[in-house]
Amino acid sequence: MSAGGGSPLRAIVYAFCANLLIALAKAAAAVVTQSTSMLAEALHSFADTGNQLLLLLGLSRSRRAPDREHPLGYGKVSYFWSFIVAILLFSVGGLFSLFHGWRKLGEDHALERIELALGVLAFSLVLEAWSMRGCLVEVNKVRGARSLWRWLNESRVSELVVVFGEDLAALLGLSVAFVCVLLAHATGDARFDAFGSIFIGVLLVVIAIFLAVRVKSLLIGRSADPDVVAAIERAIAEDPEIEQVFNVITLQIGSQVMLAAKVRLPGQLGLDQACAHLNELERRLKREIPEIGWSFMEPDLED
């Protein structure tokens, strides 16, 4: 149930380390082979490394304490930087790969130093698989019995969703690149390499759009995780002094949730007793559901 069970920080660090090592490997290969294509791939990987730094920046800024100007804190800062990363994945990743592949379609030359290219791709695949494994460990801590697809659509942890999307795109893209390089070498037709780059570009654009749509809903304002909402509603309804629950509204703000609820209390309770009971209910809710950062309980006779 807890949205805080998995650590987006660990997932980001895994991805950062993998992308940095991949970028350095590609840069070294570019120096050895004097290949402009490999240099372009190295710059692409360095850009991916920068994306992880932006996610770390967002995660750090989102933890700032509330102040007078931002009474509900800075939790949504993480959504902003996650959205920026989705845009960069679309532009620097997807559109760049499409352009690179389209340009290579018009070139007619055999691939050089094929062993080195395949070695770098294999090394990159191993690192990306390691990063994906680390990400999935954190994802599995929060998704519970939900399918991965359902979790991707329901998750309020934008950093984990973005890292998962990046890792998935990288694994699929590297696999396609490996196969296309082999085909280009076996057939002597360099267009296979170009087709691989175009496919990777399309893949990155699709995943970037998916991530942008998911993060956009959080930026606009989305309710808490369905499991958290269900737990809140159940805990309020089970209170013996609550005669009726009129409305329960939640809003996800970073790792915390704002709760507002309107309930009917017994008519014989005085104002002091009603306030005391609602205060105790709020304290119990925060103990049982630590995601709740702010709680506003309103007693009323009708919705």
C-alpha positions in Angstrom: 0.0 0.0 0.0 2.7 2.4 0.9 3.9 4.6 -1.8 7.1 5.2 0.1 8.1 1.5 0.4 10.3 1.6 -2.7 13.2 4.0 -3.0 13.2 6.1 -6.1 16.7 7.4 -5.0 18.2 3.9 -5.3 16.6 3.3 -8.7 18.0 6.7 -9.9 21.4 5.9 -8.6 21.4 2.5 -10.4 20.4 4.2 -13.7 22.9 7.0 -13.2 25.9 4.6 -12.7 24.8 2.4 -15.6 24.4 5.3 -18.0 27.7 7.0 -17.0 29.7 3.8 -17.5 27.9 3.2 -20.9 28.7 6.8 -21.9 32.4 6.4 -21.0 32.6 3.1 -22.9 31.1 4.6 -26.0 33.3 7.6 -25.8 36.4 5.4 -25.5 35.2 3.4 -28.5 34.7 6.6 -30.4 38.3 7.7 -29.7 39.7 4.4 -30.8 37.6 4.0 -34.0 37.3 7.7 -34.8 33.6 6.8 -35.5 31.2 9.7 -35.6 28.3 7.3 -35.0 29.8 6.0 -31.8 30.6 9.6 -30.8 26.9 10.5 -31.3 25.9 7.4 -29.2 28.3 8.5 -26.4 26.8 12.0 -26.4 23.3 10.4 -26.3 24.4 8.3 -23.2 25.8 11.4 -21.5 22.5 13.1 -22.0 20.8 10.1 -20.4 23.2 10.5 -17.4 22.1 14.1 -17.2 18.5 13.0 -17.0 19.2 11.1 -13.8 20.8 14.2 -12.3 17.6 16.1 -13.1 15.6 13.4 -11.3 17.9 13.6 -8.3 17.5 17.4 -8.3 13.7 17.1 -8.3 13.8 14.5 -5.6 16.0 16.7 -3.4 14.0 19.9 -3.9 10.7 18.1 -3.3 11.8 17.3 0.3 12.0 20.9 1.3 9.9 21.8 4.3 6.6 23.7 3.8 6.9 27.5 4.2 4.6 30.5 4.1 4.6 30.7 0.3 4.2 26.9 -0.1 2.1 25.7 2.8 1.7 22.2 1.3 5.4 21.8 0.7 7.4 21.3 -2.5 6.4 17.7 -3.3 5.2 18.5 -6.9 8.7 19.7 -7.8 9.6 16.1 -8.5 6.8 15.9 -11.0 8.1 19.0 -12.8 11.6 17.5 -13.3 10.2 14.1 -14.2 8.2 15.9 -17.0 11.3 17.7 -18.2 13.1 14.3 -18.4 10.2 12.9 -20.5 10.6 15.9 -22.9 14.4 15.3 -23.1 13.8 11.6 -23.8 11.5 12.6 -26.6 13.8 15.2 -28.1 17.4 14.3 -27.3 16.6 10.6 -27.4 13.8 9.9 -29.8 14.1 12.7 -32.4 17.9 12.5 -32.4 17.8 8.8 -33.1 15.3 9.3 -35.9 17.4 12.0 -37.5 20.6 10.0 -37.1 19.0 6.9 -38.7 17.4 8.9 -41.5 20.8 10.5 -42.3 22.5 7.1 -42.3 20.0 5.7 -44.8 21.7 7.9 -47.5 25.2 6.7 -46.6 26.7 3.6 -48.3 29.6 2.3 -46.3 30.5 -0.9 -44.5 30.6 -0.9 -40.7 34.1 -0.7 -39.2 35.6 -2.4 -36.1 32.5 -4.6 -35.8 34.0 -6.5 -32.8 34.4 -3.3 -30.8 30.9 -2.1 -31.6 29.3 -5.4 -30.6 31.5 -5.5 -27.4 30.3 -2.0 -26.4 26.7 -2.9 -27.1 27.0 -6.2 -25.1 28.7 -4.3 -22.2 25.9 -1.7 -22.3 23.2 -4.4 -22.3 24.7 -5.9 -19.1 24.7 -2.6 -17.4 21.2 -1.7 -18.4 20.0 -5.1 -17.2 21.6 -4.4 -13.9 19.9 -1.0 -13.7 16.5 -2.5 -14.7 16.9 -5.2 -12.0 17.6 -2.5 -9.4 14.6 -0.5 -10.5 12.3 -3.5 -10.5 13.4 -4.3 -6.9 12.1 -0.9 -5.8 9.0 -1.2 -8.0 8.0 -4.5 -6.6 8.1 -3.1 -3.1 5.3 -0.7 -3.9 3.1 -2.4 -6.6 2.1 -5.4 -4.3 -0.3 -7.8 -6.1 -0.9 -5.3 -9.0 0.3 -6.1 -12.5 3.2 -4.1 -13.7 1.0 -2.4 -16.3 -1.6 -1.5 -13.7 1.1 -0.1 -11.4 2.5 2.0 -14.3 -0.9 3.6 -14.8 -1.7 4.0 -11.1 1.7 4.9 -9.6 2.2 8.3 -8.0 6.0 7.8 -7.7 7.0 9.7 -10.9 10.7 9.1 -10.5 10.3 5.3 -10.4 7.9 5.4 -13.4 10.4 7.5 -15.4 13.5 5.4 -14.5 11.5 2.2 -15.4 10.5 3.7 -18.8 14.1 4.8 -19.5 15.6 1.4 -18.6 13.0 -0.4 -20.7 13.7 1.8 -23.7 17.4 1.3 -23.2 17.2 -2.5 -23.0 14.9 -2.8 -26.0 16.9 -0.3 -28.0 20.3 -1.9 -27.3 18.9 -5.3 -28.2 17.6 -4.0 -31.5 20.9 -2.2 -32.1 22.9 -5.4 -31.4 20.8 -7.4 -33.9 20.9 -4.7 -36.5 24.7 -4.3 -36.3 25.0 -8.1 -36.8 22.7 -8.0 -39.8 24.5 -5.1 -41.3 27.8 -6.9 -40.9 26.5 -10.2 -42.2 24.8 -8.8 -45.3 27.1 -5.9 -46.0 24.1 -3.7 -46.1 24.6 -0.7 -43.7 20.9 0.2 -44.0 20.2 -2.3 -41.3 22.1 -0.2 -38.9 20.1 2.9 -40.0 16.8 1.0 -39.7 17.8 0.1 -36.1 18.4 3.7 -35.2 15.0 4.7 -36.7 13.3 1.9 -34.7 15.0 3.0 -31.5 13.9 6.6 -32.2 10.3 5.5 -32.6 10.5 3.5 -29.4 11.9 6.4 -27.4 9.2 8.8 -28.7 6.4 6.4 -27.8 7.8 5.8 -24.3 8.5 9.5 -23.8 4.9 10.3 -24.7 3.6 7.7 -22.3 5.7 9.0 -19.5 4.7 12.6 -20.2 1.0 11.7 -20.0 1.5 9.9 -16.7 3.4 12.7 -15.1 1.1 15.4 -16.5 -1.8 13.9 -14.4 0.3 14.3 -11.3 1.2 17.9 -12.2 -2.4 18.8 -12.6 -3.4 17.1 -9.3 -4.2 13.5 -8.8 -5.8 11.6 -5.9 -3.7 9.3 -3.7 -2.9 5.7 -4.8 -6.1 3.7 -4.9 -4.9 1.3 -2.2 -4.2 4.3 0.1 -7.6 5.8 -0.6 -9.3 2.5 0.1 -7.4 2.2 3.4 -8.4 5.8 4.4 -12.1 5.2 3.6 -12.1 1.9 5.5 -10.4 3.4 8.6 -12.9 6.3 8.7 -16.0 4.1 8.1 -14.9 1.7 10.9 -14.8 4.5 13.5 -17.8 3.8 15.8 -18.6 7.5 16.3 -18.8 8.2 12.5 -22.5 7.8 11.5 -21.9 8.6 7.8 -19.0 9.5 5.5 -20.2 12.2 3.0 -17.0 12.7 1.1 -13.3 11.8 1.1 -10.9 13.8 -1.1 -7.2 13.1 -1.4 -4.4 14.9 -3.3 -1.0 13.4 -4.0 1.8 15.9 -3.3 5.1 14.2 -3.9 5.5 11.4 -1.4 2.7 12.7 0.9 -1.0 12.9 0.7 -3.4 15.7 1.7 -6.7 14.4 3.1 -10.0 16.2 3.4 -13.1 14.5 4.7 -16.7 15.4 5.5 -18.5 13.2 8.1 -21.6 13.0 10.2 -21.1 12.6 14.0 -23.8 11.7 16.6 -26.1 14.6 17.4 -25.6 14.2 21.1 -21.9 15.0 20.9 -21.1 18.6 21.9 -18.7 20.8 20.0 -15.7 20.1 22.2 -16.4 16.3 22.1 -16.7 16.4 18.3 -13.5 18.3 17.9 -11.6 16.0 20.3 -12.9 12.9 18.5 -12.0 14.2 15.1 -8.5 15.2 16.3 -8.0 11.6 17.7 -9.3 10.2 14.4 -6.7 12.3 12.5 -3.9 11.1 14.7 -4.9 7.5 14.3 -5.1 7.8 10.5 -1.6 9.3 10.4 -0.3 6.4 12.5 -1.9 3.8 10.4 -1.3 5.5 7.0 2.0 7.3 7.2 1.5 8.8 3.7 -0.9 11.3 5.1 0.9 14.6 5.6 -2.1 16.9 6.0 -5.6 16.1 7.3 -8.7 18.3 7.4 -11.8 16.6 8.9 -15.1 18.5 8.7 -18.2 17.5 10.7 -21.5 18.2 8.9 -25.2 17.2 8.6 -25.2 16.9 4.9 -22.9 16.8 1.9 
